[in-house]
Amino acid sequence: MLTGPDDSDVLNRVVVAVAAAVALHCLIAPLLSDRLPALTGETAHLVLALAATVLSGIAVVRGWLRHLEGRVFGWAVGAWTFLFLARMGGAKELGEVGEILLTCAGVLLLIMAHQINRSLTYWNGKE
């Protein structure tokens, strides 16, 4: 476990959950596009990506204000870049598989950024 049992930083955990939902949605959307078009359309993709990015930005800045470690921004900016490219057309040349790969890579970087942020925030309060 990266942090202790009294970890109260809920926002980083929420971002990790939303990022996991983004990846899960991205992986199952092609399978459900015929049955549930409202949940697999472009609007749903955009809402999930924006939710993950906005919440992530808030959590990263909030954590940085406590621990002042800039490396979290590197992980987060990498994640946001992959998510942006997947959502805003950077994956068009790669097709649907490329979009899924870029999204999943972005999600993994985002989860890593928030686990590091969460750990740094926790241990900063222990010093």
C-alpha positions, 0 to 999 in steps of 0.5 A: 500500500502506498499510503497508510490507513488514515489516508483521507485524500479522497479526490485522488482515489476518485480520479483513479476510479474515474480513470478506470471507468474511462478505460473500461468504457473505452474497451467495452464501447465497441461491443455495446455500440449497437445495444446502447448507443447513448452510452457509447457515443462521442458525447459519453466519451467526451464527458468521461475524458473531461471529468477525468481531466478536470478532476485530475487537474484539481487533485494534482494542484491540490496535492502539489500545494501540500508536497511541492513535488513537480514530478507529479505534473510530468506524469499528469501532463503525459496522461492528459496528452494521451487522453487529449490525442485519443479524444481530439483526433490524434488517433484517427490515423491509427483507427479505433484500436489506436484510440483505445491504446492511447486512452488506456496508456493515458489512463495508466499514466493518470493512475500512476500520477495520482498514486504518486500524488496521493503518497507524496501528500500523505507522507508530507503530512507525516514529517 
